[in-house]
């Protein structure tokens, strides 16, 4: 599990930076958009990918730290 957690952590961090760089190519989202409205834009899709990668990195940290049986 530790190895998988480490791989997940690295993939999450790399994906976060990749999505951040791609999202910066587009105009910022206007305030007051719902989640479904923001996902209709390219910027919103890259932002959602950034959050998903951050969640994957967090899961990787948890899998790396928590001892297995």
C-alpha positions in Angstrom: 0.0 0.0 0.0 2.9 2.4 0.7 4.2 2.1 -2.8 0.8 2.7 -4.3 0.3 5.6 -2.0 3.6 7.1 -3.1 2.7 6.7 -6.8 -0.7 8.2 -6.2 0.9 11.1 -4.3 3.4 11.8 -7.2 0.7 11.5 -9.8 -1.6 13.8 -7.9 1.1 16.5 -7.4 2.1 16.3 -11.1 -1.5 16.4 -12.3 -2.2 19.4 -10.0 0.6 21.4 -11.5 -0.3 20.4 -15.0 -4.0 21.3 -14.6 -3.0 24.6 -12.9 -0.8 25.5 -15.9 -3.5 24.6 -18.4 -6.2 26.5 -16.4 -4.1 29.7 -16.4 -4.4 29.8 -20.2 -8.1 30.7 -19.9 -10.0 33.7 -18.5 -10.9 33.4 -14.8 -14.4 32.3 -14.0 -16.9 35.0 -13.1 -18.3 35.0 -9.6 -21.6 33.3 -8.9 -21.4 30.4 -11.3 -22.8 27.1 -10.1 -20.6 24.0 -10.4 -22.5 22.7 -13.4 -22.2 26.0 -15.2 -18.5 26.2 -14.5 -17.9 22.7 -15.9 -19.3 23.9 -19.2 -16.2 26.1 -19.6 -12.7 25.0 -20.4 -11.4 26.8 -17.3 -13.9 25.1 -15.1 -12.9 21.7 -16.4 -9.2 22.3 -15.6 -10.1 23.6 -12.2 -12.1 20.5 -11.5 -9.2 18.4 -12.6 -6.9 20.4 -10.3 -9.2 19.6 -7.3 -9.4 15.9 -8.3 -5.6 15.7 -8.4 -5.3 17.4 -5.1 -7.7 14.8 -3.6 -5.6 12.0 -5.2 -2.4 13.5 -3.7 -4.1 13.6 -0.3 -5.2 10.0 -0.6 -1.6 9.2 -1.5 -0.4 10.9 1.7 -2.9 8.9 3.8 -1.9 5.6 2.1 1.7 6.3 2.6 1.5 7.3 6.3 -1.1 4.8 7.6 0.5 1.5 8.5 -0.8 -1.7 6.9 -1.2 -5.1 8.5 
